[in-house]
């Protein structure tokens, strides 16, 4: 027997011993001291090394939740009713657990050991998966493999450490909250649209979904928001999954310098001297913006988390993050059998958790299905979000883009885009009208369609 095997066997024996002592204490509970609640605070689902012990713990929890005794007779009856008694060791096994109970004062300590040994096992399993991922890694996507492994380790390291802060009496934190209301908190980010910013204050941890049918101006909106926020000095990160470096650069230059997009796209053959003068005037400002770009077509929540950490280390602040667009993202699990619905559902939930964990404001662009085109007025609705209802559930706000002149070129509202705030968890819904100037690849406030030349 190798030393490694001996160590593993010894570790398992110590884990099982801690489990037996904890469960014994629960089986010996008295009205004057009930350790079940203390154990439940430390032990998580899946922490039990011995399957029989997990069955006993489940029975104890069910009884405790029903305010019934958790002694050996009650647990035996509960296990018998579910057909699990023999698998849990029978009456003999339960009696043996009770005989090995730790003292009431030690129950919390042994419960921590149960959880700690489980975390050690999870850590070992994560390292094994990391080695398997390294052996199977695509040489052209090593960074994604590393980011996925890093995300798994970070999740393991977090281990619900903030749980004590998330549970308590409401009144315990009320005074501090009232004090915070007396202080004006600036928004964590801005969109650059004055009416939208006045109605929807972007705060840390929020996830905003911006959705539309193709050709409605989602990318122009996203790049405009990113540039406007970066111009305030706030760090900003854009993940462009659909457009490459050249197209994004052309769009930002066109929008900021007010040079026709098709002139820039055609290069020297399309640019006039006035165009060059404008580009020269605005290029230095754009070069100095705290604006980070990621043009990889393979983006997962783990990769975004890694980029956010890099920016936080450099600037000390969580960035505004723009993802263009969500349905093109990959999951960290990379399960080829996932349906589009399952994939988008997982990505949506992970992005919301990511925003909450990092304090970033996350704006995720999304495609709508063909629902609007089947209505007479063509206006989009939240129910048109494609692939998953989780987007509607997870988003703090949903903004739908609509252009009447796309469907009716002779419309009196030619040149206008509606920003329909269809969901707003922290405020009212509204429809805000802005001007689209797609020859400059941008959207603008209606009252500020032009800027004075410098």
MIMARZA-892961 format. One line per 3 residues: their letters; for each residue y, x, z of C-alpha. Coordinates in nm, 4 decimals. Example, Ala and Ser with C-alpha at 12.3 -4.5 7.8 and 13.67 -1.06 7.14 Angstrom:
BEGIN
AS = -0.4500 1.2300 0.7800  -0.1060 1.3670 0.7140
END
This chain:
BEGIN
XXX = 0.0000 0.0000 0.0000  0.3372 0.1443 -0.1028  0.6300 0.1863 0.1332
XXX = 0.8269 -0.0662 -0.0729  0.5534 -0.3285 -0.0313  0.5316 -0.2592 0.3417
XXX = 0.9076 -0.3043 0.3773  0.8939 -0.6311 0.1864  0.6090 -0.7633 0.4004
XXX = 0.7875 -0.6607 0.7207  1.1085 -0.8299 0.6048  0.9190 -1.1504 0.5271
XXX = 0.7460 -1.1450 0.8665  1.0812 -1.1097 1.0438  1.2305 -1.3922 0.8378
XXX = 0.9366 -1.6229 0.9151  0.9591 -1.5372 1.2860  1.3275 -1.6343 1.2926
XXX = 1.2444 -1.9599 1.1153  0.9733 -2.0441 1.3677  1.2048 -1.9852 1.6621
XXX = 1.4801 -2.2031 1.5083  1.2474 -2.4897 1.4234  1.0839 -2.4651 1.7647
XXX = 1.4240 -2.5086 1.9269  1.4839 -2.8214 1.7158  1.1452 -2.9602 1.8181
XXX = 1.2297 -2.8979 2.1842  1.5774 -3.0565 2.1671  1.6911 -3.2600 2.4670
XXX = 1.9748 -3.5106 2.5094  2.1708 -3.2475 2.7027  2.1393 -2.9833 2.4314
XXX = 2.0805 -3.0576 2.0659  2.0667 -2.7429 1.8482  2.0136 -2.9261 1.5168
XXX = 2.3856 -2.9442 1.4335  2.4302 -2.5703 1.5045  2.1336 -2.4869 1.2829
XXX = 2.2592 -2.7135 1.0029  2.5933 -2.5295 0.9986  2.4204 -2.1964 0.9302
XXX = 2.1156 -2.2827 0.7206  2.1584 -2.3860 0.3562  1.9231 -2.5630 0.1207
XXX = 1.6630 -2.3168 -0.0064  1.7026 -2.0743 0.2860  1.3496 -2.1239 0.4195
XXX = 1.1041 -1.8497 0.3263  0.7993 -2.0532 0.4322  0.7547 -2.3797 0.2333
XXX = 0.5980 -2.5530 0.5356  0.9089 -2.4750 0.7370  1.1307 -2.6392 0.4756
XXX = 0.9259 -2.9590 0.5077  0.9611 -2.9556 0.8868  1.3367 -2.8957 0.8612
XXX = 1.3767 -3.1838 0.6141  1.1967 -3.4146 0.8571  1.4149 -3.2945 1.1456
XXX = 1.7304 -3.3573 0.9427  1.6237 -3.7088 0.8457  1.5496 -3.7980 1.2067
XXX = 1.8682 -3.6397 1.3351  2.0748 -3.8206 1.0734  1.9270 -4.1489 1.1945
XXX = 2.0106 -4.0601 1.5597  1.6422 -4.0435 1.6476  1.4618 -3.7800 1.8618
XXX = 1.3397 -3.4647 1.6877  1.0497 -3.3820 1.9188  0.6963 -3.3065 1.7973
XXX = 0.5709 -3.6698 1.8057  0.8700 -3.7996 1.6072  0.8519 -3.5192 1.3482
XXX = 0.4772 -3.5670 1.3152  0.5251 -3.9381 1.2460  0.8024 -3.8666 0.9952
XXX = 0.5911 -3.6117 0.8044  0.2918 -3.8450 0.8091  0.5028 -4.1254 0.6593
XXX = 0.6016 -3.9048 0.3654  0.2533 -3.7594 0.3161  0.3720 -3.4073 0.4045
XXX = 0.2038 -3.3580 0.7414  -0.0854 -3.1414 0.6258  0.1368 -2.9280 0.4019
XXX = 0.3676 -2.8755 0.6985  0.0828 -2.7374 0.9106  -0.0326 -3.0560 1.0814
XXX = 0.0006 -3.1343 1.4496  -0.1369 -2.7917 1.5394  0.1335 -2.6216 1.3357
XXX = 0.4092 -2.8296 1.4897  0.2811 -2.7606 1.8395  0.2732 -2.3899 1.7673
XXX = 0.6349 -2.4006 1.6435  0.7392 -2.5739 1.9633  0.5635 -2.3096 2.1721
XXX = 0.7611 -2.0315 1.9963  1.1037 -2.1946 2.0400  1.3957 -1.9708 2.1251
XXX = 1.6271 -2.0661 2.4086  1.9021 -2.3209 2.3320  2.1661 -2.0483 2.3574
XXX = 1.9870 -1.8412 2.0910  1.9425 -2.1161 1.8295  2.2676 -2.0347 1.6471
XXX = 2.1811 -1.6639 1.6351  1.8367 -1.7208 1.4867  1.9779 -1.9741 1.2403
XXX = 2.2183 -1.7036 1.1195  1.9197 -1.4713 1.0772  1.7367 -1.7323 0.8689
XXX = 2.0350 -1.7605 0.6371  2.0887 -1.3845 0.6333  1.7315 -1.3090 0.5265
XXX = 1.7628 -1.5758 0.2563  2.0781 -1.4070 0.1281  1.8934 -1.0742 0.1186
XXX = 1.6242 -1.2364 -0.0966  1.8846 -1.3884 -0.3268  2.0554 -1.0519 -0.3573
XXX = 1.7287 -0.8854 -0.4515  1.6548 -1.1571 -0.7067  2.0042 -1.1212 -0.8540
XXX = 1.9511 -0.7471 -0.8953  1.6179 -0.8106 -1.0678  1.7873 -1.0556 -1.3054
XXX = 2.0602 -0.7976 -1.3609  1.8035 -0.5386 -1.4646  1.6330 -0.7904 -1.6935
XXX = 1.9688 -0.8765 -1.8476  2.0451 -0.5078 -1.8990  1.7145 -0.4553 -2.0789
XXX = 1.7716 -0.7583 -2.3025  2.1467 -0.7171 -2.3513  2.2976 -0.7449 -2.6965
XXX = 2.4627 -0.4056 -2.7650  2.7597 -0.5933 -2.9143  2.8031 -0.8138 -2.6067
XXX = 2.7433 -0.5825 -2.3110  3.0693 -0.6837 -2.1427  2.9619 -1.0485 -2.1365
XXX = 2.6284 -0.9531 -1.9792  2.8043 -0.7480 -1.7126  3.0576 -1.0262 -1.6472
XXX = 2.7811 -1.2846 -1.6021  2.5987 -1.0586 -1.3539  2.9238 -0.9850 -1.1741
XXX = 2.9989 -1.3571 -1.1428  2.6548 -1.4171 -0.9900  2.7096 -1.1409 -0.7329
XXX = 3.0594 -1.2677 -0.6502  2.9233 -1.6183 -0.5953  2.6565 -1.4742 -0.3683
XXX = 2.9114 -1.2647 -0.1784  3.1412 -1.5649 -0.1251  2.8579 -1.7519 0.0541
XXX = 3.0818 -2.0449 0.1487  3.2839 -1.8155 0.3752  3.5694 -2.0654 0.3800
XXX = 3.3499 -2.3471 0.5108  3.5011 -2.3295 0.8584  3.8449 -2.3816 0.7019
XXX = 3.7308 -2.6872 0.5089  3.6029 -2.8817 0.8092  3.7984 -3.0000 1.1093
XXX = 4.0117 -3.2750 1.2583  4.2847 -3.4058 1.0299  4.5533 -3.3650 1.2935
XXX = 4.4786 -2.9968 1.3578  4.6689 -2.8890 1.0455  4.9207 -3.1698 1.0181
XXX = 5.2145 -2.9866 1.1807  5.1694 -2.6876 0.9510  5.1528 -2.9176 0.6506
XXX = 5.4727 -3.0982 0.7509  5.6451 -2.7602 0.7885  5.5332 -2.6685 0.4367
XXX = 5.6981 -2.9836 0.2993  6.0352 -2.8559 0.4217  6.0084 -2.5532 0.1927
XXX = 6.0688 -2.5865 -0.1805  5.7743 -2.4322 -0.3615  5.8381 -2.3116 -0.7147
XXX = 5.5799 -2.4053 -0.9776  5.3048 -2.1534 -1.0432  5.3724 -2.1805 -1.4172
XXX = 5.5850 -2.3703 -1.6688  5.5145 -2.5268 -2.0066  5.8617 -2.4663 -2.1510
XXX = 5.9098 -2.8384 -2.2234  6.1816 -2.9565 -1.9856  6.0732 -3.3210 -1.9597
XXX = 5.7089 -3.2252 -1.9140  5.7914 -2.9660 -1.6484  6.0073 -3.2152 -1.4584
XXX = 5.7211 -3.4660 -1.4453  5.4269 -3.2327 -1.3976  5.4690 -2.9395 -1.1589
XXX = 5.1972 -2.6845 -1.2301  5.0509 -2.5526 -0.9059  4.7796 -2.2938 -0.8259
XXX = 4.4224 -2.4083 -0.8828  4.5002 -2.6822 -1.1324  4.3059 -2.7374 -1.4534
XXX = 4.4976 -2.9094 -1.7321  4.3143 -3.0366 -2.0402  4.5181 -3.0615 -2.3623
XXX = 4.3279 -3.2547 -2.6263  4.3860 -3.3804 -2.9781  4.2331 -3.4306 -3.3184
XXX = 4.2584 -3.1363 -3.5615  4.6032 -3.0581 -3.7099  4.7955 -3.2204 -3.4245
XXX = 4.9423 -2.8914 -3.3031  4.7168 -2.7901 -3.0117  4.7392 -2.4192 -3.0867
XXX = 5.1149 -2.4356 -3.1442  5.1479 -2.6118 -2.8085  4.9251 -2.3580 -2.6330
XXX = 5.0954 -2.0477 -2.7701  5.4363 -2.1995 -2.7037  5.3450 -2.2664 -2.3406
XXX = 5.2011 -1.9166 -2.3013  5.5118 -1.7514 -2.4472  5.7537 -1.9668 -2.2463
XXX = 5.5702 -1.8909 -1.9216  5.5518 -1.5173 -1.9950  5.9254 -1.5125 -2.0702
XXX = 5.9874 -1.6112 -1.7058  5.8117 -1.2884 -1.6022  5.4948 -1.4674 -1.4913
XXX = 5.1616 -1.3158 -1.5996  4.9912 -1.5161 -1.8715  4.6465 -1.4882 -2.0282
XXX = 4.5360 -1.6446 -2.3572  4.1741 -1.6648 -2.4703  4.1870 -1.7349 -2.8429
XXX = 3.8351 -1.8215 -2.9540  3.9331 -1.9673 -3.2910  4.2158 -1.7469 -3.4166
XXX = 4.2132 -1.3690 -3.4487  4.4793 -1.1160 -3.3535  4.6677 -1.1298 -3.6847
XXX = 4.7031 -1.5102 -3.6949  4.8052 -1.5362 -3.3300  5.0614 -1.2565 -3.3753
XXX = 5.2023 -1.4287 -3.6847  5.2323 -1.7611 -3.5025  5.4093 -1.6133 -3.1986
XXX = 5.6474 -1.4113 -3.4169  5.7247 -1.7144 -3.6326  5.7899 -1.9395 -3.3327
XXX = 6.0054 -1.6958 -3.1402  6.2024 -1.5362 -3.4257  6.2269 -1.8586 -3.6298
XXX = 6.0866 -1.6989 -3.9411  5.8879 -1.9290 -4.1670  5.5185 -1.8908 -4.0925
XXX = 5.4228 -1.8673 -4.4586  5.6741 -1.5844 -4.5063  5.5060 -1.3817 -4.2312
XXX = 5.1608 -1.4726 -4.3572  5.2483 -1.3403 -4.7043  5.3803 -1.0137 -4.5577
XXX = 5.6185 -0.7983 -4.7523  5.5964 -1.0246 -5.0557  5.7289 -1.3221 -4.8617
XXX = 5.9702 -1.1728 -4.6071  6.3430 -1.1683 -4.6803  6.5925 -0.9254 -4.5317
XXX = 6.7086 -1.1979 -4.2927  6.3466 -1.2452 -4.1857  6.3111 -0.8731 -4.1127
XXX = 6.6356 -0.8752 -3.9139  6.5084 -1.1618 -3.6984  6.1715 -0.9950 -3.6434
XXX = 6.3412 -0.6706 -3.5427  6.5643 -0.8629 -3.3007  6.2827 -1.0384 -3.1155
XXX = 5.9959 -0.7899 -3.1365  6.1133 -0.5744 -2.8395  6.1264 -0.8807 -2.6145
XXX = 5.7771 -0.9904 -2.7193  5.6348 -0.6396 -2.6675  5.7513 -0.6396 -2.3039
XXX = 5.6124 -0.9819 -2.2095  5.3458 -0.9973 -1.9339  5.1202 -1.1671 -2.1894
XXX = 4.7553 -1.0689 -2.2184  4.5368 -1.1743 -2.5108  4.1591 -1.1932 -2.5455
XXX = 4.0418 -1.2581 -2.9012  3.6686 -1.2494 -2.8317  3.4741 -1.5382 -2.9835
XXX = 3.2253 -1.5095 -2.6965  3.3996 -1.6347 -2.3867  3.2332 -1.7682 -2.0727
XXX = 3.3756 -1.8642 -1.7313  3.2541 -1.5283 -1.5981  3.4538 -1.3406 -1.8630
XXX = 3.7683 -1.5394 -1.7805  3.7203 -1.4662 -1.4094  3.6881 -1.0961 -1.4872
XXX = 4.0100 -1.0983 -1.6933  4.1964 -1.2837 -1.4170  4.0881 -1.0233 -1.1617
XXX = 4.2136 -0.7453 -1.3887  4.5559 -0.9098 -1.4192  4.5765 -0.9819 -1.0453
XXX = 4.5044 -0.6146 -0.9715  4.7816 -0.5095 -1.2089  5.0477 -0.7687 -1.1225
XXX = 4.9540 -0.9045 -0.7814  4.9714 -1.2612 -0.9172  4.7224 -1.5063 -1.0617
XXX = 4.8104 -1.5798 -1.4243  4.8531 -1.8949 -1.6253  4.5344 -1.9056 -1.8342
XXX = 4.5151 -2.0762 -2.1736  4.1759 -2.1328 -2.3405  4.1809 -2.2271 -2.7089
XXX = 3.9476 -2.4097 -2.7112  3.6926 -2.5274 -2.4541  3.4146 -2.6569 -2.6805
XXX = 3.3790 -2.3095 -2.8349  3.3047 -2.1471 -2.4991  2.9643 -2.0264 -2.3850
XXX = 2.8055 -2.0935 -2.0474  2.7140 -1.8081 -1.8161  2.3535 -1.9296 -1.8178
XXX = 2.3214 -1.9054 -2.1978  2.0503 -2.1657 -2.2037  1.9608 -2.2256 -2.5661
XXX = 1.8087 -2.5615 -2.4728  2.1329 -2.7029 -2.3346  2.2732 -2.9980 -2.5235
XXX = 2.6448 -2.9919 -2.6121  2.7006 -3.2492 -2.3360  2.5283 -3.0318 -2.0743
XXX = 2.7075 -2.7180 -2.1929  3.0560 -2.8700 -2.1815  2.9806 -3.0349 -1.8468
XXX = 2.8811 -2.6995 -1.6974  3.1808 -2.5190 -1.8478  3.4220 -2.7870 -1.7250
XXX = 3.2950 -2.7648 -1.3685  3.2938 -2.3844 -1.3686  3.6504 -2.3689 -1.5012
XXX = 3.7714 -2.6032 -1.2269  3.5976 -2.3919 -0.9618  3.7387 -2.0755 -1.1215
XXX = 4.0954 -2.2105 -1.1080  4.0504 -2.3148 -0.7455  3.8958 -1.9826 -0.6431
XXX = 4.1529 -1.7591 -0.8143  4.4675 -1.9693 -0.7739  4.5282 -1.9576 -1.1484
XXX = 4.6660 -2.2493 -1.3485  4.4222 -2.3126 -1.6313  4.5114 -2.4976 -1.9513
XXX = 4.2043 -2.5736 -2.1591  4.2392 -2.7091 -2.5095  3.9766 -2.9560 -2.6258
XXX = 3.8820 -3.1519 -2.9347  3.8764 -3.5300 -2.9490  3.6145 -3.7312 -3.1341
XXX = 3.7001 -3.9636 -3.4244  3.7844 -4.2551 -3.1969  4.1623 -4.2510 -3.2687
XXX = 4.1068 -4.2737 -3.6420  3.9174 -4.5989 -3.5981  4.2098 -4.7702 -3.4225
XXX = 4.4987 -4.9344 -3.5960  4.7677 -4.7363 -3.4116  4.5615 -4.4096 -3.4183
XXX = 4.6740 -4.3222 -3.0650  4.4204 -4.1149 -2.8713  4.2712 -4.2090 -2.5356
XXX = 4.0990 -4.0135 -2.2599  3.7702 -4.1756 -2.3605  3.7940 -3.9876 -2.6922
XXX = 3.7242 -3.6508 -2.5255  3.4315 -3.5010 -2.7097  3.0930 -3.3969 -2.5663
XXX = 3.1406 -3.4687 -2.1960  3.2912 -3.7123 -1.9482  3.3136 -3.4225 -1.7019
XXX = 3.6440 -3.3125 -1.8586  3.8044 -3.6405 -1.7565  3.6625 -3.6078 -1.4065
XXX = 3.7419 -3.2404 -1.3426  4.0904 -3.2163 -1.4946  4.3943 -3.2502 -1.2705
XXX = 4.5887 -3.3691 -1.5730  4.5067 -3.4603 -1.9327  4.7643 -3.4348 -2.2104
XXX = 4.6839 -3.5924 -2.5461  4.8774 -3.4884 -2.8577  4.9607 -3.7517 -3.1205
XXX = 5.1603 -3.7399 -3.4441  5.2410 -4.0683 -3.6109  5.3548 -3.8941 -3.9291
XXX = 5.0119 -3.7344 -3.9718  4.8706 -4.0783 -4.0508  5.1892 -4.2274 -4.1998
XXX = 5.3875 -3.9578 -4.3859  5.6774 -4.1997 -4.4448  5.7033 -4.2886 -4.0782
XXX = 6.0482 -4.3133 -3.9186  5.9117 -4.0782 -3.6515  5.8553 -3.7948 -3.8948
XXX = 5.8771 -3.4591 -3.7153  5.7904 -3.6019 -3.3728  5.4883 -3.5311 -3.1536
XXX = 5.3974 -3.7373 -2.8487  5.2665 -3.5548 -2.5429  5.0736 -3.8369 -2.3769
XXX = 5.0106 -3.7530 -2.0104  4.7102 -3.9837 -1.9874  4.5886 -3.8593 -1.6495
XXX = 4.7944 -3.7036 -1.3731  4.6223 -3.6632 -1.0388  4.9434 -3.5659 -0.8609
XXX = 5.1988 -3.7889 -1.0285  5.2735 -4.0647 -1.2794  5.1519 -4.0803 -1.6358
XXX = 5.4094 -4.0725 -1.9148  5.4653 -4.0162 -2.2846  5.7027 -3.7332 -2.3701
XXX = 5.8275 -3.6893 -2.7234  5.8937 -3.3427 -2.8626  5.9773 -3.2132 -3.2078
XXX = 5.7231 -3.0295 -3.4169  5.8418 -2.7519 -3.6442  5.5171 -2.6376 -3.7992
XXX = 5.6987 -2.4213 -4.0550  5.7797 -2.2138 -3.7441  5.4394 -2.2901 -3.5862
XXX = 5.5961 -2.4428 -3.2761  5.6833 -2.7531 -3.0780  6.0269 -2.7874 -2.9213
XXX = 6.2194 -3.0132 -2.6849  6.3934 -3.2857 -2.8833  6.7333 -3.1766 -2.7510
XXX = 6.6744 -2.8090 -2.8273  6.5215 -2.7829 -3.1720  6.7341 -2.4797 -3.2465
XXX = 6.8562 -2.1788 -3.0486  7.1784 -1.9893 -3.1076  7.1174 -1.6629 -3.2897
X = 7.1672 -1.3518 -3.0843
END
